Amino acid sequence: MAVKIRLTRKGTKKKPFYRIVAADVECPRDGRFLELLGTYDPMVEPAAITLKEERIQYWLGEGAEPTTTVKSILKKQGVARA
């Protein structure tokens, strides 16, 4: 089972709110996920980001690949390098 760390969209039309989750690559974007790892709210200034850093490090250690957007969020927060 390949795992990705990615965003799932919540919120209403034109007011997005995202969850950062660890999910199987075959599950749909807003479908079933393995674990909730944090949140991302781009509608406030500056963008509100909360992360469970220990669990993110665990999933990265297990071989989970973050998407490009999640990778940039993690770099901004200082959780992941490169």
N, C-alpha and C positions, 0 to 999 in steps of 0.2 A: 504494500500500500504506500503510494507516494503522497507526501503531505506538503501542502503549501500554506504559508502564512499570508493571508489576504484580507481584503475589506469586504464586508457585507453591508449593503445599503439599508438604512432604516429612515424614518422620518417621512414627511409628506412631500408633495409636489413642490419643487423649487426651494425646499428646506431640508437638505440632506443631512443625515447623521450616520456615521459609519461605526461599525464594530470591527476590531482587529481580531481575527480568529485563526485557529489552526484547523484546516479542513482537508479532506481527501480531494485530490485533483479531479476526480470524476463527479463529485457532487456539484450541483448548480450554485451560482453565486450567492443567492439568498437561501440556500437549502441547509441541509444538516451539516453541522460542524463538530469537531472533536472537543475544542476547548475555547472559551472566550479569553482573549489575552489583553484586551484594552479597548479604548474608544478613541474616536477622532471626530471632532466637531469643527468643520471649516467655516461655519457661519458666524462665529464670534471672532473678534480681533484682539489679540492674536489667536490663532486656531488652538482650541483646547484639546490636549492630548493626554490621556492617562494610559499607563502601561503596567502590566505585571512583569517586571523585568526578569525575575527568577524563572518564570514559566517560559518566557521568550527564549532565554538562554538554554533552557532544557530542550525545547523543540529545535532550536538551531543545532544543538549538539546531537540530536537524533537524526539530523539530515534534512530537516524541513527547509524548503526554499522560499524566501520571501519574494513577493511580487515587486516590481520596480517602485511602485508607489509606497508600499510598506517599507521597502529598503531605505527610501529617502526619509521617511518618518523616523525610522530607527536610527539612522545616521544623525538626524537633527537632534534627537534626544540623547545621543551618545550611548545607545545600547549596543549597536552593531558596528563593526569596523568594515571598511572596504565596501 
